[in-house]
Amino acid sequence: MRLSFSLLAFSVLCFSGVVFAEDVFRFRGDNSQGKFNETGLLDRWPEGGLTPKWVNGELGEGWSSVIKVRDRLYINCLDSSDSTKESLVCLDLNGKKIWQQTTGTIWQGDHNSPRATPTFVAGEGVAGEWAADDKLVVLSGAGELFCLTAIHGDVLWHKDVARAYETRYGHWGFAESVVAKDGKVFVTVGGKKALAVAYHIADGSVAWETEPLDDKCAFLSQVLYENQLIVMTSSYISIIDGETGQLLSKRDFHEDTGGAPKPEDAGNHCNPSLIKGDHIFAASTRGQGGVMYKILPDGKGLEKLWVTKAFDPHHHGMVEVDGRIYGSTSRDRWCCLDWETGEMIYEETWGNLGKGVTLFADGKMFLYEEKRGTLAIAKPSDKFEVVSSFRVDIGTKEHWAHPIISDGVLYVRRGISLAAFDIAQ
């Protein structure tokens, strides 16, 4: 069987029969939903916390998450030889560097370290085996898209999308982990000449361009619904036909939420939207709140179902589990909402700790708090219940990079360091 859809990470049973392993091809996993298809994970941390299997402390700075494909890890970093450039680093599963390739220009404003996570695109080989046409695509903070071979890191093509489409930048440039499907890679350019563009992965030629909106690009990774691309820019949430690039519909997200308390915060969208059935939940930081929409058939648009102003996740993501939405807010509250109604089930502080990343795997929530780097297991229930926690004491700068879980290993990046923790039972 061939893998043609890059968002679907292949899954194989480990020979031990204990852990169900899933590769992570993209930011926050399949369709950026923050869920990892794993079993046999620890129910609580050991006394005193976990000790890393290994730590690579020689990466360049960055907030990019790592992805894991077969026996390799890929991570976006500040280039070691040119501080104005980003570089893609390939590691083996022991944290040893295999190759490093300089890519695009960093964002020139504040918080300029690399933040976009690379996306893996499977070639025409047999599932689970490396193929010569396996590729990686990554977008730099300044808006340069690079396509590289996954095996050796050779650059196949690159496009200065920001320059070509006259991007209207948001405050922090680009942070999108791009979507790839059916031989195309989609980029939200937010430009004067196009809203989004699709390139043929094989050669970098343009497959389609979507008509422009008078709007800036945002910072989130976009999601797919069937063959439609759900795109958020600074003001709008739009539906684009994935085959043709036609703009099927758009809604003014600010109008739907009532706007941000401070105009300068409007449009700072950082969180991939959640998809369940024909419903999509989009939420944004600093008082903007969230909206549940129904996706109407045949590309006819989005129907607003409910609005919350209380749930305003910063840039740490959110997950849906059994009809509940979990995440943290810009006000350092950890929350649970009802998927159908938007009712706030709980809104709690976590002692003197801050907000953070929310992930789900093996029936458990995994939380990574940003203030002190506290890593916790919590129960997905109608009360905030942390089972156990410990502090991750590696790396530099903020605890902002989203961890991943693959093959019973939790990978945590902080600045120049990446650590691997064995969390299999």
KOLMARTI-151299 format. One line per field, with one value per residue (C-alpha): x, y, z; residue in three letters. Coordinates in pm, whole numbers, padded with zeros to 5 digits. Example, Ala and Ser with C-alpha at 12.3 -4.5 7.8 and 13.67 -1.06 7.14 Angstrom:
REM KOLMARTI-151299
east [01230, 01367]
north [-00450, -00106]
up [00780, 00714]
code [ALA, SER]
END
This chain:
REM KOLMARTI-151299
east [00000, 00132, 00112, -00009, -00168, 00107, -00119, -00192, 00099, 00142, 00104, 00279, 00280, 00616, 00766, 00733, 00355, 00336, 00346, 00143, 00373, 00274, 00509, 00450, 00462, 00351, 00302, 00083, 00034, -00243, -00418, -00253, -00515, -00276, -00353, -00104, -00214, -00014, -00090, 00100, 00217, 00290, -00012, 00204, 00565, 00808, 00905, 01136, 01030, 01182, 01547, 01602, 01727, 01938, 01969, 02109, 02208, 02380, 02085, 02036, 01775, 01410, 01052, 00980, 00845, 01022, 00870, 00957, 00959, 01070, 01422, 01477, 01387, 01364, 01373, 01396, 01673, 01870, 02159, 02492, 02698, 02466, 02248, 02021, 01921, 01729, 01842, 01673, 01848, 01810, 01888, 01881, 01673, 01972, 01990, 02298, 02307, 02286, 02272, 02196, 02080, 02059, 01717, 01534, 01574, 01461, 01189, 01349, 01124, 01114, 01098, 01284, 01407, 01259, 00907, 00758, 00766, 00867, 00617, 00709, 00565, 00584, 00698, 00591, 00774, 00641, 00489, 00746, 01049, 01258, 01210, 01426, 01128, 01039, 01043, 01035, 00883, 00946, 00855, 01093, 00987, 01037, 00826, 01062, 00937, 01198, 01153, 01431, 01499, 01422, 01713, 02003, 01862, 01938, 01739, 01511, 01348, 01257, 01017, 01020, 00643, 00631, 00808, 00623, 00277, 00352, 00259, 00104, 00291, 00145, 00349, 00569, 00603, 00533, 00492, 00285, 00356, 00232, -00030, 00057, -00192, -00217, 00113, 00062, 00180, -00044, 00083, -00124, 00051, -00192, -00064, -00182, -00171, -00318, -00472, -00309, -00103, -00048, 00278, 00338, 00573, 00754, 00899, 00773, 00552, 00233, -00077, -00323, -00358, -00654, -00787, -00652, -00837, -00753, -00601, -00273, -00145, -00176, 00060, -00130, -00106, -00410, -00627, -00812, -01176, -01219, -01080, -01120, -00854, -00975, -00769, -00749, -00593, -00590, -00960, -01121, -01182, -01215, -01279, -01068, -01121, -00808, -00823, -00877, -00789, -01132, -01239, -01564, -01661, -01533, -01653, -01527, -01391, -01365, -01728, -01831, -01642, -01709, -01344, -01042, -01040, -00730, -00719, -00346, -00427, -00677, -00554, -00289, -00421, -00174, -00380, -00481, -00859, -01021, -01220, -01481, -01734, -01865, -01790, -01485, -01379, -01151, -01012, -00759, -00567, -00591, -00964, -01063, -01227, -01357, -01636, -01790, -01896, -02083, -01927, -02211, -02215, -02081, -01862, -02160, -01997, -01978, -02273, -02195, -02326, -02187, -01928, -01708, -01509, -01374, -01164, -00881, -00583, -00250, -00020, -00026, -00297, -00610, -00758, -01101, -01161, -01501, -01703, -01486, -01238, -00925, -00660, -00522, -00597, -00392, -00485, -00310, -00634, -00671, -01013, -01261, -01559, -01849, -01809, -02180, -02277, -01961, -02049, -01741, -01705, -01408, -01165, -00883, -00540, -00253, -00103, 00147, 00222, 00128, -00045, 00096, 00068, -00212, -00175, -00364, -00245, -00345, -00644, -00436, -00365, -00002, 00056, 00372, 00356, 00553, 00655, 00879, 00870, 00643, 00549, 00237, -00007, -00370, -00703, -00943, -01250, -01491, -01246, -00884, -00691, -00313, -00197, 00176, 00429, 00798, 01008, 01197, 01534, 01704, 01775, 01741, 01475, 01099, 00917, 00712, 00790, 00513, 00630, 00539, 00487, 00594, 00674, 00651, 00895, 00814, 01031, 01065, 01244, 01353, 01566, 01898, 01811, 01598, 01538, 01389, 01197, 01090, 00725, 00636, 00519]
north [00000, 00345, 00654, 00954, 01165, 01326, 01411, 01045, 00907, 00537, 00313, -00015, -00251, -00272, -00620, -00604, -00594, -00326, 00013, 00108, 00336, 00626, 00851, 01225, 01387, 01736, 01990, 01839, 01518, 01414, 01727, 01922, 01796, 01733, 01360, 01074, 00718, 00541, 00275, 00129, 00463, 00541, 00636, 00849, 00959, 00772, 00924, 01217, 01247, 01114, 01109, 01166, 00877, 01140, 01514, 01690, 02035, 02152, 02256, 02613, 02822, 02787, 02713, 02466, 02129, 01812, 01554, 01184, 00965, 00601, 00612, 00987, 01315, 01651, 01990, 02353, 02563, 02883, 02817, 02760, 02938, 03225, 03387, 03538, 03193, 02893, 02535, 02198, 01937, 01560, 01337, 00965, 00820, 00851, 01225, 01213, 01453, 01295, 01613, 01984, 02204, 02584, 02701, 03035, 03376, 03429, 03674, 04015, 04141, 04043, 03675, 03586, 03233, 02960, 02859, 02670, 02290, 02092, 01866, 01523, 01414, 01043, 00940, 00647, 00379, 00104, 00224, 00212, 00214, 00508, 00617, 00846, 01079, 01119, 01493, 01760, 02105, 02391, 02760, 03018, 03307, 03553, 03344, 03127, 02776, 02500, 02146, 01897, 01527, 01352, 01110, 01347, 01697, 01815, 02122, 02036, 02376, 02684, 02976, 03323, 03321, 03640, 03840, 03676, 03741, 04063, 03920, 04145, 04015, 03972, 04089, 03775, 03681, 03321, 03026, 02789, 02418, 02369, 02120, 01867, 01647, 01467, 01590, 01952, 02171, 02458, 02787, 03071, 03378, 03653, 03864, 04140, 03890, 03579, 03447, 03104, 02916, 02548, 02418, 02083, 01901, 01730, 02046, 02354, 02474, 02658, 02437, 02713, 03053, 03169, 03518, 03767, 03906, 04242, 04075, 03986, 03634, 03476, 03237, 02911, 02585, 02527, 02214, 02000, 01900, 01632, 01804, 02153, 02370, 02565, 02884, 03152, 03487, 03794, 03872, 03583, 03211, 03079, 02756, 02683, 02399, 02184, 02078, 02414, 02679, 02839, 03047, 02878, 03095, 03326, 03462, 03754, 03586, 03917, 03992, 03646, 03677, 04044, 04130, 04156, 04384, 04555, 04623, 04537, 04183, 04115, 03862, 03699, 03351, 03078, 02761, 02503, 02470, 02152, 01931, 01672, 01548, 01852, 02090, 02312, 02507, 02807, 02999, 03274, 03452, 03765, 03787, 03709, 03381, 03099, 03006, 02669, 02644, 02385, 02325, 02335, 02082, 02154, 02439, 02660, 02815, 02807, 02835, 02989, 02767, 02919, 03164, 03174, 03474, 03295, 03040, 03223, 02986, 03160, 02952, 02619, 02436, 02255, 01907, 01747, 01430, 01260, 01573, 01801, 02073, 02101, 02370, 02670, 03039, 03355, 03426, 03111, 02914, 02547, 02483, 02224, 02313, 02114, 02059, 02083, 02387, 02577, 02549, 02598, 02276, 02404, 02697, 02642, 02772, 02523, 02648, 02924, 02779, 02923, 02822, 02559, 02294, 02036, 01697, 01365, 01005, 00666, 00803, 01067, 01438, 01547, 01906, 02112, 02433, 02734, 02919, 02653, 02374, 02148, 01829, 01654, 01371, 01471, 01295, 01402, 01454, 01720, 01847, 01960, 01667, 01646, 01293, 01361, 01615, 01705, 01990, 01962, 02126, 02137, 02394, 02767, 03035, 02972, 02643, 02707, 02423, 02161, 01811, 01502, 01136, 00857, 00490, 00530, 00822, 01180, 01435, 01778, 02071, 02386, 02630, 02466, 02132, 01830, 01556, 01209, 01054, 00689, 00691, 00332, 00111]
up [00000, -00087, 00128, -00068, 00204, 00411, 00705, 00776, 00974, 00917, 01222, 01293, 01587, 01763, 01786, 02164, 02124, 02395, 02225, 01920, 01725, 01507, 01317, 01341, 00998, 01094, 01374, 01649, 01454, 01215, 01084, 01371, 01617, 01909, 01937, 01912, 01841, 02113, 02373, 02666, 02805, 03169, 03381, 03611, 03631, 03854, 04186, 04119, 03755, 03435, 03332, 02958, 02746, 02576, 02528, 02224, 02349, 02033, 01819, 01711, 01892, 01796, 01900, 01622, 01726, 01618, 01383, 01377, 01066, 01089, 01236, 01202, 01368, 01192, 01360, 01246, 01408, 01383, 01146, 01322, 01054, 00957, 01225, 00959, 00831, 00951, 00906, 00906, 01121, 01086, 01386, 01444, 01728, 01962, 01905, 01681, 01387, 01042, 00836, 00857, 00570, 00563, 00448, 00454, 00611, 00969, 01065, 01105, 01385, 01750, 01855, 01538, 01608, 01383, 01480, 01184, 01213, 00901, 00723, 00587, 00252, 00172, -00173, -00388, -00194, 00030, 00357, 00635, 00406, 00289, -00071, -00283, -00337, 00032, 00094, 00363, 00326, 00568, 00574, 00716, 00939, 00652, 00414, 00210, 00133, 00096, -00033, 00055, 00019, 00346, 00320, 00251, 00301, -00051, -00156, -00449, -00489, -00291, -00332, -00177, -00134, 00071, -00199, -00489, -00344, -00153, 00186, 00447, 00750, 01093, 01391, 01401, 01035, 00933, 01171, 00956, 00941, 00587, 00472, 00201, 00016, -00319, -00454, -00353, -00066, 00046, 00188, 00332, 00193, 00300, 00014, -00215, -00502, -00335, -00016, -00055, -00310, -00388, -00532, -00698, -00461, -00748, -00903, -00718, -01002, -00909, -00902, -00814, -00649, -00442, -00496, -00241, 00059, 00204, 00510, 00682, 00732, 01077, 01259, 01282, 01089, 00870, 00872, 00620, 00606, 00339, 00028, 00163, 00324, 00628, 00643, 00909, 00833, 01055, 01010, 00824, 00843, 00487, 00298, -00010, -00257, -00233, -00598, -00766, -00510, -00546, -00246, -00150, 00144, 00416, 00750, 00954, 01268, 01455, 01380, 01501, 01831, 01893, 01840, 02069, 02377, 02235, 01859, 01845, 01961, 01684, 01432, 01650, 01566, 01664, 01726, 01465, 01453, 01585, 01346, 01448, 01196, 01010, 01298, 01335, 01643, 01597, 01896, 01950, 02222, 02438, 02480, 02122, 02226, 02008, 01769, 01687, 01324, 01121, 00780, 00530, 00245, -00104, 00014, 00093, 00396, 00773, 01011, 01350, 01632, 01952, 02081, 02391, 02510, 02817, 02627, 02449, 02406, 02348, 02120, 02304, 02109, 02219, 02183, 02156, 02357, 02397, 02335, 02546, 02445, 02661, 02666, 02852, 02815, 02782, 03147, 03277, 03323, 03232, 03081, 02966, 02745, 02610, 02234, 02158, 02365, 02459, 02828, 03048, 03248, 03445, 03443, 03692, 03780, 03827, 04151, 04071, 03727, 03392, 03072, 02841, 02572, 02580, 02408, 02420, 02389, 02531, 02722, 02901, 02877, 02858, 02969, 02922, 03122, 02998, 03316, 03473, 03217, 03423, 03239, 03366, 03310, 03370, 03344, 03068, 03285, 03405, 03664, 03637, 03782, 03747, 03825, 03847, 03727, 03719, 03586, 03258, 03324, 02985, 02718, 02685, 02662, 02673, 02714, 02399, 02157, 02146, 02248, 02046, 02137, 01903, 01965, 02342, 02348, 02448, 02267, 02431, 02272, 02455, 02260, 02169, 02330, 02240, 02498, 02458, 02749, 02754, 02866, 02773, 03057]
code [MET, ARG, LEU, SER, PHE, SER, LEU, LEU, ALA, PHE, SER, VAL, LEU, CYS, PHE, SER, GLY, VAL, VAL, PHE, ALA, GLU, ASP, VAL, PHE, ARG, PHE, ARG, GLY, ASP, ASN, SER, GLN, GLY, LYS, PHE, ASN, GLU, THR, GLY, LEU, LEU, ASP, ARG, TRP, PRO, GLU, GLY, GLY, LEU, THR, PRO, LYS, TRP, VAL, ASN, GLY, GLU, LEU, GLY, GLU, GLY, TRP, SER, SER, VAL, ILE, LYS, VAL, ARG, ASP, ARG, LEU, TYR, ILE, ASN, CYS, LEU, ASP, SER, SER, ASP, SER, THR, LYS, GLU, SER, LEU, VAL, CYS, LEU, ASP, LEU, ASN, GLY, LYS, LYS, ILE, TRP, GLN, GLN, THR, THR, GLY, THR, ILE, TRP, GLN, GLY, ASP, HIS, ASN, SER, PRO, ARG, ALA, THR, PRO, THR, PHE, VAL, ALA, GLY, GLU, GLY, VAL, ALA, GLY, GLU, TRP, ALA, ALA, ASP, ASP, LYS, LEU, VAL, VAL, LEU, SER, GLY, ALA, GLY, GLU, LEU, PHE, CYS, LEU, THR, ALA, ILE, HIS, GLY, ASP, VAL, LEU, TRP, HIS, LYS, ASP, VAL, ALA, ARG, ALA, TYR, GLU, THR, ARG, TYR, GLY, HIS, TRP, GLY, PHE, ALA, GLU, SER, VAL, VAL, ALA, LYS, ASP, GLY, LYS, VAL, PHE, VAL, THR, VAL, GLY, GLY, LYS, LYS, ALA, LEU, ALA, VAL, ALA, TYR, HIS, ILE, ALA, ASP, GLY, SER, VAL, ALA, TRP, GLU, THR, GLU, PRO, LEU, ASP, ASP, LYS, CYS, ALA, PHE, LEU, SER, GLN, VAL, LEU, TYR, GLU, ASN, GLN, LEU, ILE, VAL, MET, THR, SER, SER, TYR, ILE, SER, ILE, ILE, ASP, GLY, GLU, THR, GLY, GLN, LEU, LEU, SER, LYS, ARG, ASP, PHE, HIS, GLU, ASP, THR, GLY, GLY, ALA, PRO, LYS, PRO, GLU, ASP, ALA, GLY, ASN, HIS, CYS, ASN, PRO, SER, LEU, ILE, LYS, GLY, ASP, HIS, ILE, PHE, ALA, ALA, SER, THR, ARG, GLY, GLN, GLY, GLY, VAL, MET, TYR, LYS, ILE, LEU, PRO, ASP, GLY, LYS, GLY, LEU, GLU, LYS, LEU, TRP, VAL, THR, LYS, ALA, PHE, ASP, PRO, HIS, HIS, HIS, GLY, MET, VAL, GLU, VAL, ASP, GLY, ARG, ILE, TYR, GLY, SER, THR, SER, ARG, ASP, ARG, TRP, CYS, CYS, LEU, ASP, TRP, GLU, THR, GLY, GLU, MET, ILE, TYR, GLU, GLU, THR, TRP, GLY, ASN, LEU, GLY, LYS, GLY, VAL, THR, LEU, PHE, ALA, ASP, GLY, LYS, MET, PHE, LEU, TYR, GLU, GLU, LYS, ARG, GLY, THR, LEU, ALA, ILE, ALA, LYS, PRO, SER, ASP, LYS, PHE, GLU, VAL, VAL, SER, SER, PHE, ARG, VAL, ASP, ILE, GLY, THR, LYS, GLU, HIS, TRP, ALA, HIS, PRO, ILE, ILE, SER, ASP, GLY, VAL, LEU, TYR, VAL, ARG, ARG, GLY, ILE, SER, LEU, ALA, ALA, PHE, ASP, ILE, ALA, GLN]
END
